[in-house]
C-alpha cells in the first residue's frame, strides 16, 4: 500500500465498515479532538493540542512512510453527519526496516470508540497488510502490564502472550507485556 491507498474492513451485522488510510493534513482537527481524551493524554508521549502540534505529529507519520520504517494509518468509520467519516483510531506498524524479519504493531483508539471492537478489527487489518507487504516472520504488540484493554485487543487480533518485559523508566515506568503473532505460512 502506498501512502495514498487505503484498507477497508467490511461492516458486520453489529459493526460499521472501517477505512484505514495514511494521515492527511485535513485530519489535524480530528487528531486534536481525539487527544482531548484523558486516557490518551496520560498514555501517549506526544499530545497535539494546537494546529501546529498536530502538523508536527503528522509530519512524523509522513516521514515514517518516506523512511520505510513507520507506517501509521488513521482509522475512520462512516458518519452520516455533515462532517463525513469519523476518526476512531490510529494503527501503526513500525521498525520493519530496522528489525529485519520482525516488526511492531501499535495503536490507540479515540475515547468515543473504545469497547466497540474498533481496535481489534483495525489491528487485524494492519497485521494482514504488514505480513503481505513486508514478508515479515512475526509482529510484536507491546503494552504496559496494567493495560488490560490492550491485552484483550492483542488476543482478539490473534497475538499470543509471549513474555513480561521489565520496566524501562522513565519512558516505560511499569513492566510490560509482549504479545507476538507469527506470519501465516
C-alpha positions in Angstrom: 0.0 0.0 0.0 1.3 3.4 -0.8 0.7 6.4 1.4 -2.3 7.3 -0.8 -4.0 3.9 -0.8 -6.4 2.6 1.9 -7.6 -0.6 3.5 -11.2 -1.4 4.2 -12.5 -3.6 7.0 -16.0 -4.7 5.9 -19.0 -4.0 8.1 -20.6 -6.7 10.2 -24.2 -7.0 11.4 -23.1 -5.2 14.6 -20.2 -3.0 13.5 -19.7 -0.4 10.8 -17.1 -0.5 8.0 -13.7 0.8 8.8 -11.3 2.6 6.5 -7.6 2.7 7.2 -5.5 5.2 5.3 -2.4 7.4 5.6 -2.9 10.5 7.6 -3.6 13.8 5.8 -3.2 17.4 6.7 -7.0 17.8 6.9 -7.1 15.2 9.7 -5.4 17.7 12.1 -8.7 18.9 13.8 -9.9 15.3 14.3 -6.5 14.4 15.7 -6.6 17.3 18.2 -10.1 16.3 19.2 -9.1 12.6 19.8 -6.2 13.7 22.0 -8.5 15.7 24.3 -9.4 12.3 25.8 -7.8 12.0 29.3 -6.8 8.4 28.7 -4.8 9.2 25.6 -3.2 12.2 27.3 -1.8 10.0 30.0 -0.7 7.1 28.0 0.9 8.7 24.9 4.0 10.8 24.9 3.3 13.5 22.3 -0.1 15.2 22.8 -1.0 17.6 19.9 -3.1 20.4 21.4 -2.8 23.0 18.7 -2.8 23.0 14.9 1.0 23.4 14.9 1.4 20.5 17.3 -0.9 18.4 15.1 1.1 19.2 12.0 4.3 18.3 13.7 2.7 14.9 14.8 1.5 14.4 11.2 5.0 15.2 9.8 6.5 12.4 12.0 4.0 10.0 10.4 4.7 11.1 6.9 8.5 10.9 7.5 7.9 7.3 8.7 6.4 6.4 5.4 9.2 8.2 3.5 11.9 6.4 5.5 10.2 3.0 5.2 10.2 2.3 8.9 6.9 3.6 10.3 3.5 3.2 8.6 0.8 5.0 10.5 -2.8 4.8 9.4 -5.8 6.8 10.5 -8.9 4.7 11.1 -12.3 6.1 10.2 -15.9 4.8 10.3 -18.7 6.3 8.3 -20.7 9.2 9.8 -23.9 10.3 8.2 -23.5 13.8 9.6 -22.1 16.8 7.7 -18.5 16.2 9.0 -18.2 13.0 7.0 -16.2 10.0 8.2 -15.3 10.0 11.9 -11.7 9.3 13.2 -11.9 6.4 15.6 -8.3 5.2 15.9 -4.7 5.1 14.7 -2.7 2.0 13.9 0.9 1.7 13.1 3.4 -0.9 12.1 7.0 0.2 12.9 10.6 -0.9 13.0 10.2 -3.1 9.8 13.4 -1.6 8.3 15.5 -1.9 11.4 14.4 -5.3 12.8 14.6 -7.4 9.7 12.0 -10.1 9.7 10.2 -8.6 12.8 8.1 -5.6 13.2 5.9 -4.0 15.9 2.3 -3.0 15.8 0.9 -0.2 17.9 -2.4 1.6 18.1 -4.7 4.0 20.0 -8.4 4.3 20.0 -10.4 7.5 20.3 -12.3 7.6 23.6 -15.7 7.6 21.9 -14.8 4.4 20.1 -13.4 2.2 22.9 -15.2 -1.0 23.7 -16.9 -1.3 20.3 -14.4 -3.7 18.6 -12.6 -1.0 16.6 -9.1 -1.7 17.8 -9.0 -5.5 17.2 -10.5 -5.1 13.7 -8.1 -2.3 12.7 -5.1 -4.1 14.2 -6.1 -7.3 12.4 -6.3 -5.5 9.0 -3.0 -3.8 9.6 -1.4 -7.1 10.6 -2.6 -8.8 7.4 -1.3 -5.9 5.3 2.1 -5.8 7.1 2.7 -9.6 6.6 1.8 -9.3 2.9 3.7 -6.1 2.3 7.0 -6.8 4.2 7.3 -10.6 4.2 7.8 -10.5 8.0 8.1 -13.6 10.1 6.4 -12.1 13.2 4.9 -8.9 14.7 5.0 -7.8 18.3 2.4 -5.9 20.2 3.7 -4.3 23.4 1.8 -2.6 26.2 2.3 -1.8 29.9 1.3 -4.6 32.3 -1.6 -2.6 33.7 -3.3 -2.1 30.4 -5.8 -4.9 30.4 -7.7 -3.5 27.5 -4.6 -3.8 25.3 -4.3 -7.5 26.4 -7.8 -8.1 25.2 -7.1 -6.3 21.8 -3.9 -8.3 21.3 -5.8 -11.6 22.0 -8.7 -10.7 19.7 -6.3 -9.8 16.9 -4.5 -13.1 17.2 -1.5 -12.0 19.1 -0.4 -14.6 21.7 1.1 -13.5 25.1 4.9 -14.2 25.0 6.6 -12.7 27.9 6.7 -10.0 30.6 9.2 -7.2 29.8 11.0 -5.3 32.5 10.2 -1.7 33.1 12.4 0.9 31.3 11.9 4.1 33.2 11.3 6.9 32.6 9.7 6.1 29.2 8.1 2.8 30.4 7.8 3.0 34.1 6.0 -0.3 34.5 6.7 -3.8 33.3 5.1 -4.7 30.0 3.6 -7.5 28.0 4.9 -8.7 24.7 2.4 -10.4 22.5 3.5 -12.0 19.3 1.8 -13.0 16.1 3.6 -15.3 13.6 3.1 -14.8 9.9 0.8 -17.3 8.2 2.7 -19.9 6.2 
